[in-house]
Amino acid sequence: MKKRKKCLKSTVSLNVRADATTDSERVGSFSPGQEVIITGQVNNGWYRVDYLGRVAYVHGNYLSDQR
């Protein structure tokens, strides 16, 4: 896993998952335009994020570094 910590923005209403797969439990969501703190990158375009103080995962297709 590549380690990095940066802030991106959600481009849609983005599901937050317990693991880096769409089959894993949905633990919450980010609103469009909401800042997402990236704490790492995992397989197949998924990112590890800080979600309410816990480790969770989102797919990178729905994130942007545009301000």
N, C-alpha and C positions, 0 to 999 in steps of 0.2 A: 504494500500500500504506500503510495506517495504521500508524504506529509506536507501539508501547507495550510495556512490559515488566511483566508481572505473573505471579503464580504461581496456577495453578488445579490442581484435582485430577482425575485420570482416574476416571470412574465405572464403567468396564469394563476388560477387557484390551484396550488400545488400540493398534492398529497405527500405527507411525511410518513415514511415506513419504518418499521422496527428493524428490518434487514434490507439489503440491497436487491430486492426483487419485488415485482408487482404482486406476487402471491403472499407476501408477508403482511402482518397486521398493520393497518393504518392507524397511526398514533396521533395524527393531527393534520394541519394544513397551514400553508402560508398563503396570504392574500396576494393578488397581483400587485407588483411594485414593492412588496415587503422585502426588507433586507434579510438575507440568509447568510449566516456565518458558516463558511466551509472550513472543516477541520481536517479533511483528507479526501483523497480520490480512491475509489475502488474499481471493480471490474465493470465493463460494459457501459461506461458513461455515468455510473452512479457516484454520488458524492456523500461522504460522511459529514453530518452537520451537527451543530449544537441546537437542539430544540427544547426550549424551556429547561435547560440545564441537564438534559440527557442526550446520549448519543442516538442519532437517528439517521435516516438516509433519504435522499431525493435524487431524481434523475436530472442530469445536466441539460437535457434538451429544453428544459423549462426555466433555465437561469440565464441571466444576462449581466455583463459587466458594464453596460451602458448606464450612465448617470442621468 
